[in-house]
Amino acid sequence: MRARTAKKMQQGNQKQGKARVEPTGGAKLRYWFDGTMARGTSALVAWLAVVTVALILVFAVFVSLTGLEPGQGNVKGGFLGRVLTTFFHTLDPGTVAGDSGTWRYIATMLVLTVAGLFIVSALIGVIATGIDDKLAELRRGRSLVIEKDHTVILGWSDSVFAIVRELSIANESRKRPAVVILAEQDKVEMEEAIREKVGDLKGTRVVCRTGSALDLGDLALTNHGLARSIIVLSPGGDEPDSEVIKTLLALTHDGAGPHIVAEIQDPQNLEAARLVGGDRTVIVDKRETIARLIVQTSRQSGAAAVYTELFDFDGDEIYFHSDASLAGSTFAEAITAYETASVIGLVSPDGYVELNPAMDTVVGGSELVVVAEDDSVLASAARSTASVDESRINTAAVAPEATSKVLMLGWNERAATVVRELDEYAQAGSTLEILTELGTPDVPDLTNLTATVTRGRTSDRATLDRFDVKEYDQIIVLCYSDELPVQRADARTLVTLLHLREIVGDRTKGERPSVVSEMLDDRNRALAQVAHVDDVIVSDEILSLILSQLSENDRLEAVFQDLLDADGAEIYLRPVRDYVLEGEPVTYATVVASAVRRGETALGYRVSAESDDADANHGVYVNPAKSAMFGVLPADRVVVLAES
């Protein structure tokens, strides 16, 4: 057996030896030719040029050797003249029509002209193909972006349109502003979608590139090292946070660079994202932020309009401002200092942000946190000279907040956070009833609320009639985003809202429960308003506003955190009669002074008669002039920052 095995191995080696055949010279030549042809359009044009030169030289030599040239009038300068003549015949078919001489000469030139036609046709085809390839390459968006001080957006979602719209407003005062988007979508499709949904870009150029943010080569196309800021959007899919974290790794692997703003879906991934992003990165917890906004707006009608006004670039925004002339003033004096700017907080020299600090706090070397129309007006902001009517200030004690009764319809991944936030604001003894058809409610441990869960169709009128809806203080309608597609989830929400309108619609404004709805698609917001909803929270829309603001100024993170957190100062819309006595209109400065005496910072007011008017921002006026006159009607509200 050993002998047979050795014999077989020897035969195999002999066969392998016979199989090793050295390539012939022709094979090597063909391999070299294939390699040159694979180099693209330039190689093809070069080969056509070689063939053309060879053809011209061959025919020029042939005509010279055979003596077929015509008379002296057609020959220019001997052999070089013949080369020129054959060149014209090769590239210009019309040249043969002017030939004279023997029939053999004319036939020879005709053959040359026909051969030239093939060469020229091939050249045109090669050039056309090369141009098409180059255009296709440009359409794929694979060229390097030559921009600086631009904003880079990595990823693609419905949030892109709101972000681009907000950045175009913020960039109006900049020179040659640009926004660069890198996503795995087709470049042309992205550009067409932006033109369709954003419209007027106000001079901002949007440059799209196709590629993956996880690929360092694709990422380099955005020239992100010279950007002003980078926004990392959360993609769809089963594990969106893992892609965001890997993108942060790609952006921060070399250390230096612009500041980054990224959104995370699952709060459990926050620490990992912050560890990877480092000091350059601001992480926005999408689930927590939306839940807090839902709770804030459910507690008081009109709060969503206030947050939108503060978070977007259209109207008044939050800025940081230093004013040495106020260094010796208290915070209460700083609040009343400006005519068209509202001071809402202080930033200590070590960077600590505090909204609505104690009124006797001395400004000193702290920066002011100010709500103003634009940061450019702060340097020349006029001082307020509006009068304060002391006789109209209400000094009566305010009744403590009563217990609340809340109804939540629907359940999704944000619901547990909403319940937890509701418990933070509720008074001891308050109740929460949850009605849901889909999802698995996992109610967290509560301190102030007593929660009960009921199964049933939230979009069914008979089911809703089993609840005494009119007796609730707040109604929160959540969408089934975990179980249904976007449009179907919003459709269920809209049907539920229509039933609620029919049930509570006969009650006067101010007496009916506050109804707040969550929507996934901003296009359904207008439909929800038909149901007379107090506020509608569109997840992607509000997140887009926050991301845009943070991309322009990452210091706003602490301000937004304080505004949305149950600890610290929050936004409240409180009855105007708690601040000024009813009667004739008073100046807004009087309202501000009354809020100061209560340890609160006034931000604006809401006119209840305009609450259904979207063009009037639902009656919400943020940062009005101190001299503006404010009517004192029972249903109107004052917008204030307060601890509770």
C-alpha positions as CSV (number, residue, x, y, z in Angstrom):
1,M,0.0,0.0,0.0
2,R,2.9,2.3,0.8
3,A,4.4,1.5,-2.6
4,R,1.1,2.2,-4.4
5,T,0.7,5.5,-2.6
6,A,4.3,6.7,-3.5
7,K,3.6,5.7,-7.1
8,K,0.4,7.7,-7.2
9,M,2.1,10.8,-5.7
10,Q,4.9,10.5,-8.3
11,Q,2.4,10.3,-11.1
12,G,0.5,13.3,-9.7
13,N,3.7,15.4,-9.5
14,Q,4.5,14.4,-13.1
15,K,1.1,15.5,-14.3
16,Q,1.4,18.8,-12.4
17,G,4.8,19.3,-14.0
18,K,3.4,18.8,-17.4
19,A,0.6,21.3,-16.7
20,R,3.0,24.1,-16.1
21,V,3.2,25.6,-19.5
22,E,5.0,28.9,-20.0
23,P,2.8,31.5,-21.8
24,T,3.7,32.3,-25.3
25,G,4.8,35.7,-26.5
26,G,1.4,36.2,-28.1
27,A,-0.4,35.5,-24.9
28,K,1.8,37.9,-23.0
29,L,1.2,40.6,-25.7
30,R,-2.6,40.0,-25.4
31,Y,-2.4,40.2,-21.6
32,W,-0.5,43.5,-21.8
33,F,-3.0,44.9,-24.4
34,D,-5.9,43.9,-22.1
35,G,-4.3,45.7,-19.3
36,T,-3.9,48.9,-21.2
37,M,-7.5,48.8,-22.5
38,A,-8.7,48.4,-18.9
39,R,-7.3,51.9,-18.0
40,G,-10.4,53.6,-19.5
41,T,-11.2,56.2,-22.0
42,S,-7.7,57.8,-22.1
43,A,-6.1,54.4,-23.1
44,L,-8.7,53.9,-25.9
45,V,-8.1,57.3,-27.3
46,A,-4.3,56.7,-27.2
47,W,-4.7,53.4,-29.1
48,L,-6.9,55.1,-31.7
49,A,-4.2,57.8,-32.1
50,V,-1.5,55.1,-32.6
51,V,-3.6,53.3,-35.3
52,T,-4.3,56.7,-37.0
53,V,-0.6,57.6,-37.1
54,A,0.3,54.1,-38.4
55,L,-2.4,54.3,-41.1
56,I,-1.2,57.7,-42.3
57,L,2.5,56.6,-42.4
58,V,1.7,53.4,-44.2
59,F,-0.3,55.1,-47.0
60,A,2.2,57.9,-47.3
61,V,5.0,55.4,-47.8
62,F,2.9,53.4,-50.2
63,V,2.1,56.4,-52.3
64,S,5.7,57.5,-52.4
65,L,7.0,54.0,-53.4
66,T,4.4,53.4,-56.0
67,G,4.6,56.8,-57.6
68,L,0.8,57.3,-57.5
69,E,1.0,60.9,-56.5
70,P,-0.8,63.3,-58.9
71,G,0.7,66.3,-60.5
72,Q,2.9,68.9,-58.8
73,G,-0.2,71.1,-57.8
74,N,-1.4,68.5,-55.3
75,V,1.9,67.6,-53.6
76,K,3.1,69.9,-50.9
77,G,6.7,69.5,-49.7
78,G,7.7,66.0,-50.7
79,F,7.1,63.2,-48.2
80,L,5.9,65.5,-45.5
81,G,3.4,66.8,-47.9
82,R,2.2,63.3,-48.7
83,V,1.8,62.7,-44.9
84,L,-0.3,65.8,-44.6
85,T,-2.4,64.7,-47.6
86,T,-3.1,61.3,-46.2
87,F,-3.8,62.9,-42.8
88,F,-6.6,65.0,-44.4
89,H,-8.0,62.0,-46.2
90,T,-8.1,60.0,-42.9
91,L,-9.9,62.5,-40.8
92,D,-12.0,64.4,-43.4
93,P,-14.0,62.2,-45.8
94,G,-14.8,65.3,-48.0
95,T,-11.2,65.6,-49.0
96,V,-11.4,62.6,-51.5
97,A,-14.0,64.5,-53.6
98,G,-11.3,67.0,-54.6
99,D,-8.7,64.4,-55.7
100,S,-7.3,64.3,-59.2
101,G,-4.8,61.9,-60.8
102,T,-5.0,58.3,-61.9
103,W,-7.8,55.9,-61.0
104,R,-5.4,53.9,-58.9
105,Y,-4.5,56.9,-56.8
106,I,-8.1,57.9,-56.3
107,A,-9.0,54.3,-55.3
108,T,-6.1,54.2,-52.8
109,M,-7.2,57.5,-51.2
110,L,-10.8,56.2,-51.1
111,V,-9.6,53.1,-49.2
112,L,-7.7,55.4,-46.8
113,T,-10.8,57.6,-46.3
114,V,-13.0,54.5,-45.6
115,A,-10.5,53.3,-43.0
116,G,-10.4,56.8,-41.5
117,L,-14.2,56.8,-41.2
118,F,-14.0,53.7,-39.0
119,I,-11.3,55.4,-36.8
120,V,-13.3,58.6,-36.5
121,S,-16.5,56.8,-35.7
122,A,-14.7,54.7,-33.0
123,L,-13.1,57.9,-31.6
124,I,-16.5,59.6,-31.4
125,G,-18.0,56.5,-29.7
126,V,-15.1,56.3,-27.2
127,I,-15.4,60.0,-26.3
128,A,-19.2,59.9,-26.0
129,T,-18.8,56.8,-23.7
130,G,-16.2,58.6,-21.6
131,I,-18.4,61.6,-21.2
132,D,-21.3,59.4,-20.2
133,D,-19.1,57.6,-17.7
134,K,-17.9,60.9,-16.2
135,L,-21.5,62.3,-16.0
136,A,-22.5,59.0,-14.3
137,E,-19.6,59.4,-11.8
138,L,-20.7,63.0,-11.1
139,R,-24.3,61.8,-10.5
140,R,-23.0,59.2,-8.1
141,G,-21.5,62.1,-6.0
142,R,-18.0,60.7,-5.6
143,S,-16.0,63.9,-6.0
144,L,-14.3,65.8,-3.1
145,V,-16.2,68.7,-1.6
146,I,-14.1,71.9,-1.7
147,E,-15.8,73.8,1.1
148,K,-14.9,75.2,4.5
149,D,-16.9,76.5,7.5
150,H,-19.8,74.4,6.3
151,T,-22.2,72.1,8.1
152,V,-21.9,68.3,7.4
153,I,-25.0,66.1,7.8
154,L,-24.3,62.3,7.9
155,G,-27.2,60.1,7.2
156,W,-30.7,60.5,5.7
157,S,-34.1,60.6,7.2
158,D,-37.2,62.9,7.3
159,S,-35.3,65.1,9.7
160,V,-33.0,66.2,7.0
161,F,-35.5,68.6,5.4
162,A,-36.3,70.4,8.7
163,I,-32.5,70.7,9.5
164,V,-31.7,72.1,6.1
165,R,-34.5,74.6,6.3
166,E,-33.4,75.7,9.8
167,L,-29.8,76.0,8.8
168,S,-30.7,78.0,5.7
169,I,-32.4,80.6,8.0
170,A,-29.4,80.6,10.4
171,N,-27.0,81.1,7.5
172,E,-28.7,84.2,6.0
173,S,-26.0,86.4,7.5
174,R,-23.1,84.2,6.4
175,K,-21.0,84.5,3.2
176,R,-21.3,81.6,0.8
177,P,-22.9,79.2,3.3
178,A,-23.0,75.5,2.5
179,V,-24.5,72.3,3.8
180,V,-23.0,69.0,2.8
181,I,-25.0,65.7,3.1
182,L,-23.4,62.3,2.9
183,A,-25.8,59.4,2.7
184,E,-26.2,56.0,0.9
185,Q,-29.1,57.4,-1.2
186,D,-28.6,58.5,-4.8
187,K,-27.2,62.0,-5.1
188,V,-29.7,63.2,-7.6
189,E,-32.6,61.8,-5.7
190,M,-31.4,63.6,-2.5
191,E,-31.1,66.9,-4.3
192,E,-34.5,66.6,-5.9
193,A,-36.1,65.7,-2.6
194,I,-34.5,68.8,-0.9
195,R,-35.6,71.1,-3.7
196,E,-39.2,69.7,-3.5
197,K,-39.6,69.8,0.3
198,V,-37.4,72.7,1.4
199,G,-38.0,75.1,-1.4
200,D,-36.3,78.5,-0.7
201,L,-32.8,77.8,0.7
202,K,-32.1,81.6,1.2
203,G,-28.7,81.5,-0.5
204,T,-27.4,78.3,1.2
205,R,-25.9,75.7,-1.2
206,V,-26.7,72.1,-0.5
207,V,-24.1,69.6,-1.7
208,C,-25.0,65.9,-1.7
209,R,-22.6,63.0,-1.8
210,T,-23.3,59.3,-2.0
211,G,-21.4,57.1,0.4
212,S,-21.3,55.5,3.9
213,A,-20.3,57.5,6.9
214,L,-18.7,54.3,8.2
215,D,-16.2,54.3,5.3
216,L,-13.2,56.7,6.0
217,G,-12.8,57.2,2.2
218,D,-16.4,58.2,1.7
219,L,-16.3,60.3,4.9
220,A,-13.3,62.2,3.5
221,L,-15.4,63.4,0.5
222,T,-17.3,65.8,2.9
223,N,-14.1,67.6,3.9
224,H,-15.4,67.4,7.4
225,G,-12.1,68.5,8.9
226,L,-12.7,72.1,7.7
227,A,-16.5,72.0,8.6
228,R,-18.1,74.3,11.2
229,S,-20.1,71.4,12.7
230,I,-21.2,67.9,12.0
231,I,-24.7,66.4,12.5
232,V,-25.0,62.6,12.8
233,L,-28.6,61.4,12.2
234,S,-29.9,58.2,13.6
235,P,-30.6,55.8,10.7
236,G,-33.5,53.3,10.5
237,G,-33.1,49.6,11.0
238,D,-32.9,47.3,14.0
239,E,-29.7,48.7,15.6
240,P,-29.5,52.4,14.6
241,D,-27.4,53.4,17.6
242,S,-24.6,51.0,16.7
243,E,-24.2,52.8,13.4
244,V,-24.2,56.2,15.1
245,I,-21.5,55.0,17.5
246,K,-19.4,53.6,14.7
247,T,-19.8,56.9,12.8
248,L,-18.5,58.8,15.9
249,L,-15.5,56.4,15.9
250,A,-14.8,57.3,12.3
251,L,-15.1,61.0,13.0
252,T,-13.0,61.1,16.2
253,H,-10.2,58.6,15.4
254,D,-7.8,61.4,14.5
255,G,-8.7,63.6,17.5
256,A,-9.1,67.2,16.3
257,G,-12.0,68.5,14.3
258,P,-15.3,70.5,14.6
259,H,-17.9,69.8,17.2
260,I,-20.4,67.0,16.6
261,V,-24.1,66.6,17.3
262,A,-25.5,63.1,17.3
263,E,-28.9,61.6,18.2
264,I,-29.3,58.3,20.1
265,Q,-32.5,56.2,20.1
266,D,-31.9,54.0,23.2
267,P,-30.8,55.8,26.5
268,Q,-28.8,52.6,27.4
269,N,-26.4,53.5,24.6
270,L,-25.8,57.1,25.8
271,E,-22.7,56.3,27.9
272,A,-21.0,54.4,25.0
273,A,-21.8,57.2,22.6
274,R,-20.4,59.9,25.0
275,L,-17.3,57.7,25.6
276,V,-16.6,57.5,21.9
277,G,-17.5,61.1,21.0
278,G,-15.5,62.7,23.8
279,D,-15.6,66.4,24.5
280,R,-16.3,67.2,20.8
281,T,-19.7,65.6,20.8
282,V,-23.1,66.5,22.1
283,I,-25.4,63.5,22.3
284,V,-29.2,64.0,22.1
285,D,-31.3,61.3,23.7
286,K,-34.2,61.1,21.2
287,R,-36.5,59.0,23.3
288,E,-36.0,61.1,26.5
289,T,-36.3,64.4,24.7
290,I,-39.6,63.6,23.0
291,A,-41.0,62.1,26.1
292,R,-40.2,65.2,28.1
293,L,-41.8,67.5,25.5
294,I,-44.9,65.4,25.5
295,V,-45.3,65.7,29.2
296,Q,-44.5,69.4,29.3
297,T,-47.0,70.2,26.6
298,S,-49.7,67.9,28.1
299,R,-49.6,69.8,31.3
300,Q,-50.4,73.2,29.7
301,S,-51.9,74.1,26.3
302,G,-49.7,76.2,24.1
303,A,-46.4,75.0,25.5
304,A,-45.4,73.3,22.2
305,A,-45.6,76.7,20.4
306,V,-43.3,78.2,23.0
307,Y,-40.7,75.4,22.7
308,T,-40.9,75.6,18.9
309,E,-40.3,79.4,19.0
310,L,-37.3,78.9,21.2
311,F,-35.8,75.9,19.3
312,D,-36.2,77.1,15.7
313,F,-34.2,79.9,13.9
314,D,-37.4,81.7,12.7
315,G,-38.3,84.4,15.3
316,D,-36.6,84.6,18.6
317,E,-33.9,82.2,19.8
318,I,-31.6,81.8,22.8
319,Y,-28.2,83.5,22.8
320,F,-25.3,84.2,25.2
321,H,-24.4,87.9,25.8
322,S,-21.9,89.8,27.9
323,D,-22.8,93.2,29.2
324,A,-20.3,94.9,31.5
325,S,-22.7,97.6,32.3
326,L,-24.9,95.1,34.2
327,A,-22.0,93.6,36.2
328,G,-23.2,95.3,39.4
329,S,-26.9,94.6,38.9
330,T,-29.0,91.8,40.3
331,F,-30.6,89.2,38.1
332,A,-34.0,90.9,38.8
333,E,-32.6,94.2,37.4
334,A,-31.1,92.4,34.4
335,I,-34.5,90.9,33.5
336,T,-36.1,94.4,33.1
337,A,-33.0,96.0,31.5
338,Y,-33.7,95.5,27.8
339,E,-36.7,96.6,25.7
340,T,-36.7,93.9,23.1
341,A,-34.7,91.1,24.8
342,S,-35.6,88.8,27.6
343,V,-32.9,87.7,30.1
344,I,-33.7,84.2,31.4
345,G,-30.5,83.0,33.1
346,L,-26.8,83.3,33.9
347,V,-23.7,81.5,32.8
348,S,-21.0,81.6,35.5
349,P,-17.3,82.2,34.6
350,D,-16.7,78.4,35.0
351,G,-19.4,77.6,32.5
352,Y,-22.3,76.6,34.8
353,V,-25.7,77.5,33.3
354,E,-28.6,78.4,35.6
355,L,-32.0,79.4,34.3
356,N,-34.1,81.6,36.5
357,P,-31.6,81.9,39.4
358,A,-32.4,83.7,42.6
359,M,-33.5,87.3,41.9
360,D,-30.9,88.8,44.2
361,T,-28.1,87.0,42.4
362,V,-25.5,89.6,41.3
363,V,-24.6,89.3,37.6
364,G,-20.9,90.1,38.2
365,G,-18.7,88.4,35.5
366,S,-21.4,86.0,34.4
367,E,-22.8,85.9,30.9
368,L,-26.5,86.5,30.3
369,V,-28.7,83.9,28.7
370,V,-31.0,86.0,26.5
371,V,-34.0,85.4,24.2
372,A,-33.7,87.8,21.3
373,E,-34.5,88.1,17.6
374,D,-30.9,87.8,16.6
375,D,-27.5,87.9,18.3
376,S,-26.5,90.9,16.1
377,V,-29.1,93.2,17.9
378,L,-27.8,92.4,21.4
379,A,-24.7,94.7,21.1
380,S,-26.9,97.7,20.5
381,A,-30.0,96.6,22.4
382,A,-32.0,99.5,23.7
383,R,-32.7,99.8,27.4
384,S,-36.3,99.6,28.5
385,T,-38.1,102.7,29.6
386,A,-41.6,101.1,29.8
387,S,-43.6,102.1,32.9
388,V,-44.7,99.6,35.5
389,D,-48.2,100.0,37.0
390,E,-47.6,98.9,40.6
391,S,-51.4,99.2,41.4
392,R,-52.2,96.5,38.9
393,I,-49.8,93.9,40.3
394,N,-51.6,91.0,42.0
395,T,-50.0,90.3,45.3
396,A,-52.4,87.6,46.5
397,A,-51.1,84.2,47.3
398,V,-51.4,81.5,44.6
399,A,-53.3,78.4,45.4
400,P,-51.2,75.2,45.4
401,E,-51.4,72.9,42.5
402,A,-54.1,70.2,42.9
403,T,-53.9,66.5,42.1
404,S,-54.4,65.6,38.5
405,K,-56.2,62.8,36.6
406,V,-54.4,61.7,33.4
407,L,-55.6,59.4,30.6
408,M,-53.0,57.9,28.2
409,L,-54.2,56.3,25.0
410,G,-51.7,54.1,23.2
411,W,-48.2,52.7,24.1
412,N,-44.8,52.7,22.5
413,E,-41.1,52.7,23.5
414,R,-41.4,56.3,24.8
415,A,-44.4,55.6,26.9
416,A,-42.5,54.4,30.0
417,T,-40.4,57.6,30.0
418,V,-43.5,59.7,29.6
419,V,-45.1,58.0,32.6
420,R,-41.9,58.5,34.6
421,E,-41.8,62.2,33.7
422,L,-45.5,62.6,34.5
423,D,-44.8,61.2,38.0
424,E,-42.1,63.8,38.5
425,Y,-44.5,66.7,37.9
426,A,-47.7,65.2,39.5
427,Q,-48.9,65.9,43.0
428,A,-49.2,63.1,45.5
429,G,-52.5,61.3,45.0
430,S,-52.8,61.9,41.2
431,T,-54.0,59.1,39.0
432,L,-53.0,57.8,35.5
433,E,-55.1,55.4,33.4
434,I,-53.6,53.8,30.4
435,L,-55.7,52.4,27.5
436,T,-53.8,50.6,24.8
437,E,-54.6,48.0,22.1
438,L,-51.0,47.2,21.0
439,G,-47.7,47.0,22.8
440,T,-46.8,45.6,26.2
441,P,-47.1,48.3,28.9
442,D,-44.2,48.2,31.3
443,V,-45.2,50.8,33.9
444,P,-42.2,51.9,36.0
445,D,-42.2,52.4,39.8
446,L,-44.1,55.5,40.6
447,T,-44.1,57.9,43.6
448,N,-47.0,60.4,43.0
449,L,-49.1,58.6,40.5
450,T,-51.4,55.6,40.8
451,A,-51.4,53.9,37.4
452,T,-53.9,51.3,36.0
453,V,-53.7,49.6,32.6
454,T,-56.6,48.6,30.4
455,R,-56.7,46.7,27.1
456,G,-58.9,48.0,24.4
457,R,-59.1,49.7,21.0
458,T,-58.1,53.4,21.4
459,S,-59.7,54.3,18.0
460,D,-63.1,52.8,19.0
461,R,-65.8,55.2,20.1
462,A,-67.5,52.5,22.3
463,T,-64.3,51.8,24.1
464,L,-63.7,55.5,24.8
465,D,-67.2,56.0,26.0
466,R,-66.5,53.6,28.9
467,F,-64.1,56.2,30.3
468,D,-65.5,59.5,31.6
469,V,-63.2,61.4,29.3
470,K,-64.5,64.8,30.2
471,E,-63.4,64.4,33.8
472,Y,-59.7,64.1,33.0
473,D,-57.3,67.0,33.3
474,Q,-54.9,65.7,30.6
475,I,-55.3,63.3,27.7
476,I,-52.1,62.1,26.0
477,V,-52.5,60.2,22.7
478,L,-49.4,58.2,21.7
479,C,-48.9,56.6,18.3
480,Y,-48.3,52.8,17.8
481,S,-44.9,53.5,16.3
482,D,-43.4,50.1,17.5
483,E,-46.2,48.0,15.9
484,L,-47.4,49.8,12.8
485,P,-45.9,51.7,9.8
486,V,-45.8,55.5,10.0
487,Q,-48.9,56.3,8.1
488,R,-51.0,53.6,9.7
489,A,-49.9,54.6,13.1
490,D,-50.8,58.3,12.4
491,A,-54.1,57.2,10.9
492,R,-55.0,55.4,14.2
493,T,-54.0,58.5,16.1
494,L,-56.2,60.8,14.0
495,V,-59.3,58.6,14.3
496,T,-58.8,58.6,18.1
497,L,-58.5,62.4,18.1
498,L,-61.7,62.8,16.1
499,H,-63.6,60.7,18.6
500,L,-62.1,62.9,21.4
501,R,-63.2,66.0,19.7
502,E,-66.8,64.8,19.5
503,I,-66.7,63.8,23.2
504,V,-65.2,66.9,24.7
505,G,-65.8,69.4,21.9
506,D,-69.0,70.9,23.5
507,R,-67.0,72.2,26.4
508,T,-65.7,75.8,26.5
509,K,-62.0,76.5,25.9
510,G,-60.1,76.4,29.2
511,E,-62.6,73.9,30.8
512,R,-62.1,70.9,28.6
513,P,-59.1,68.5,29.2
514,S,-55.8,69.3,27.6
515,V,-55.4,67.0,24.6
516,V,-51.8,66.4,23.3
517,S,-51.0,64.1,20.4
518,E,-47.8,62.5,19.1
519,M,-47.4,62.3,15.3
520,L,-44.7,60.7,13.3
521,D,-45.2,62.5,10.0
522,D,-45.3,66.3,9.9
523,R,-47.7,66.2,7.0
524,N,-50.4,64.9,9.4
525,R,-50.0,67.8,11.8
526,A,-52.5,69.9,9.9
527,L,-55.0,67.1,9.9
528,A,-54.7,66.7,13.6
529,Q,-55.5,70.4,14.1
530,V,-58.9,69.8,12.6
531,A,-59.7,67.8,15.8
532,H,-58.9,70.9,17.9
533,V,-55.9,69.3,19.6
534,D,-54.2,71.6,22.1
535,D,-50.7,70.6,20.9
536,V,-49.1,68.2,18.5
537,I,-45.6,66.9,18.9
538,V,-43.9,65.7,15.8
539,S,-40.9,63.6,16.8
540,D,-38.6,64.2,13.9
541,E,-39.6,67.8,13.5
542,I,-38.8,68.9,17.1
543,L,-35.6,66.8,17.2
544,S,-34.5,68.5,14.0
545,L,-34.9,71.9,15.5
546,I,-32.8,70.9,18.5
547,L,-30.0,69.3,16.4
548,S,-29.9,72.5,14.2
549,Q,-29.5,74.8,17.2
550,L,-26.8,72.6,18.8
551,S,-24.9,72.4,15.6
552,E,-24.6,76.2,15.5
553,N,-23.9,76.5,19.3
554,D,-23.1,73.5,21.4
555,R,-23.2,75.6,24.6
556,L,-27.0,75.4,24.3
557,E,-27.0,71.8,25.4
558,A,-27.0,72.9,29.1
559,V,-29.9,75.4,28.4
560,F,-32.1,72.8,26.7
561,Q,-31.3,70.2,29.3
562,D,-32.5,72.6,32.0
563,L,-35.6,73.6,30.1
564,L,-36.7,70.0,29.6
565,D,-35.7,68.5,32.9
566,A,-38.1,68.2,35.8
567,D,-35.4,69.5,38.1
568,G,-34.6,73.2,37.8
569,A,-36.6,75.8,35.9
570,E,-39.3,74.8,33.4
571,I,-41.7,76.7,31.2
572,Y,-45.2,77.3,32.5
573,L,-48.2,79.0,31.0
574,R,-50.1,80.4,34.0
575,P,-53.3,82.5,34.3
576,V,-52.7,86.2,33.8
577,R,-54.9,87.1,36.7
578,D,-52.3,85.5,39.0
579,Y,-49.9,88.3,38.0
580,V,-52.0,91.4,37.2
581,L,-55.5,92.5,38.2
582,E,-58.2,92.4,35.6
583,G,-59.2,95.6,33.9
584,E,-57.6,97.8,31.3
585,P,-54.6,96.6,29.3
586,V,-51.2,96.9,31.1
587,T,-47.7,97.1,29.8
588,Y,-45.8,93.8,29.4
589,A,-43.2,95.4,31.8
590,T,-45.8,95.3,34.5
591,V,-46.3,91.5,33.9
592,V,-42.5,91.1,34.0
593,A,-42.2,93.0,37.3
594,S,-45.0,90.9,38.8
595,A,-43.3,87.6,37.8
596,V,-40.0,88.9,39.3
597,R,-41.8,89.4,42.7
598,R,-42.8,85.7,42.5
599,G,-39.3,84.6,41.8
600,E,-40.1,83.8,38.1
601,T,-38.8,85.0,34.8
602,A,-41.4,86.1,32.2
603,L,-40.9,84.9,28.6
604,G,-44.1,86.1,27.0
605,Y,-47.8,85.7,27.0
606,R,-50.6,83.8,25.2
607,V,-53.8,85.3,23.8
608,S,-56.5,82.6,24.2
609,A,-58.6,84.1,21.4
610,E,-55.9,83.3,18.9
611,S,-55.2,79.8,20.1
612,D,-56.6,78.2,16.9
613,D,-54.8,80.6,14.6
614,A,-51.7,78.9,13.2
615,D,-50.6,82.1,11.4
616,A,-50.5,83.9,14.8
617,N,-48.4,81.1,16.3
618,H,-51.5,79.9,18.2
619,G,-51.6,83.2,20.2
620,V,-48.2,82.7,21.7
621,Y,-45.9,85.8,21.8
622,V,-42.4,85.1,23.0
623,N,-40.1,88.0,24.0
624,P,-42.5,90.9,23.3
625,A,-41.4,94.5,23.8
626,K,-41.6,95.7,27.4
627,S,-43.8,98.6,26.3
628,A,-46.3,96.3,24.5
629,M,-49.8,96.5,26.0
630,F,-51.3,93.3,27.3
631,G,-55.0,92.7,27.7
632,V,-56.0,91.0,31.0
633,L,-58.6,88.3,30.0
634,P,-59.4,85.3,32.3
635,A,-58.3,82.7,29.7
636,D,-55.0,84.4,28.7
637,R,-51.7,83.0,30.0
638,V,-48.3,84.4,31.0
639,V,-45.3,82.3,29.8
640,V,-42.8,82.1,32.7
641,L,-39.7,80.2,33.8
642,A,-40.3,78.8,37.3
643,E,-39.1,76.1,39.6
644,S,-42.5,74.6,40.0
